[in-house]
Amino acid sequence: MVLEPHGSSLSVCTKWVAMVLNELNVPSKSFPVDLKNQKQPFGKIPFIVDDGFVLYESRAIYRYIATKYADQGPPLVPKDSHAWAKLEQAASVGLCNFDTYTYDRILSKQKYLGGDEFTLADLFHIPISTLLPRAGFHTLQGKPNWLHSRPSWQAVKETVQGTA
Ligand SMILES: N[C@@H](CCC(=O)N[C@@H](CS)C(=O)NCC(=O)O)C(=O)O
C-alpha cells in the first residue's frame, strides 16, 4: 500500500512531512486536504495513513517515516547514541525555543543543528527559518544558505504536490 499523506501546501507542518518523504524517496500519494475524511481528532493537518495505520502530529510522522525508511536515503536518525542525542537536543530547542538568537548561536559554531552531519533536526528547521525574514529577523542574511539549498526543500517549498 502506498503511504497517504494528508495536508496542504500552505502548512509548514505538511512541508516537513513532504521533505522527509522526498529525502527518503518514499512513494506516496499526493497531499489532499480531505475535510470529510479527516482523521485528526482536532481537525488539523497533517496526518498520514500508512496501510491502515493512522498517525498525526508532524513530529511523530517524520520520526516514523525517517525510522521506517531509514535505509532509503541519508541517515536522518543517527544510530550512534551521541549523534542521536544531539539530534533530539536540537529538535527540542526547535520546538521550545525557536528564535533567531538560538538559531544563530548554534549554527555559528557548527555546520548542522545536530553536529557535523545533516539530520532530521535540520529538516525541522528549514521551513520555519525561511519565514524569519518575513517576521523581521535577518540573522541568516549573508550566511551560507546550505539549509535552504537542500534538494528536498527545493522540491516542496512551493507545493507539496508531486512527491508521489
Ligand atoms: N502540532 C500539530 C500542529 C497541527 C496544526 O496546527 N496544523 C495546522 C497547519 S500547520 C492546521 O491544521 N491549521 C488549520 C486549522 O487550525 O484549522 C502538528 O505538528 O502536526
The ligand as an SDF file (V2000), in Angstrom:
LIG
                    3D

 20 19  0  0  0  0  0  0  0  0999 V2000
    1.1510   20.0440   16.4630 N   0  0  0  0  0  0  0  0  0  0  0  0
    0.4910   19.7850   15.1940 C   0  0  0  0  0  0  0  0  0  0  0  0
    0.0010   21.0990   14.6420 C   0  0  0  0  0  0  0  0  0  0  0  0
   -1.0780   20.8630   13.6090 C   0  0  0  0  0  0  0  0  0  0  0  0
   -1.5670   22.1930   13.0750 C   0  0  0  0  0  0  0  0  0  0  0  0
   -1.8040   23.1600   13.8260 O   0  0  0  0  0  0  0  0  0  0  0  0
   -1.7310   22.2580   11.7560 N   0  0  0  0  0  0  0  0  0  0  0  0
   -2.1650   23.4520   11.1280 C   0  0  0  0  0  0  0  0  0  0  0  0
   -1.4280   23.6400    9.8160 C   0  0  0  0  0  0  0  0  0  0  0  0
    0.3140   23.7630   10.0570 S   0  0  0  0  0  0  0  0  0  0  0  0
   -3.6640   23.3650   10.8110 C   0  0  0  0  0  0  0  0  0  0  0  0
   -4.2110   22.2920   10.6280 O   0  0  0  0  0  0  0  0  0  0  0  0
   -4.3050   24.5150   10.6930 N   0  0  0  0  0  0  0  0  0  0  0  0
   -5.6750   24.5730   10.2940 C   0  0  0  0  0  0  0  0  0  0  0  0
   -6.5940   24.8000   11.4560 C   0  0  0  0  0  0  0  0  0  0  0  0
   -6.1180   25.0330   12.5840 O   0  0  0  0  0  0  0  0  0  0  0  0
   -7.8020   24.7470   11.2370 O   0  0  0  0  0  0  0  0  0  0  0  0
    1.4700   19.1100   14.2220 C   0  0  0  0  0  0  0  0  0  0  0  0
    2.6900   19.2830   14.3950 O   0  0  0  0  0  0  0  0  0  0  0  0
    1.0390   18.3890   13.3150 O   0  0  0  0  0  0  0  0  0  0  0  0
  1  2  1  0
  2  3  1  0
  2 18  1  0
  3  4  1  0
  4  5  1  0
  5  6  2  0
  5  7  1  0
  7  8  1  0
  8  9  1  0
  8 11  1  0
  9 10  1  0
 11 12  2  0
 11 13  1  0
 13 14  1  0
 14 15  1  0
 15 16  2  0
 15 17  1  0
 18 19  2  0
 18 20  1  0
M  END
$$$$
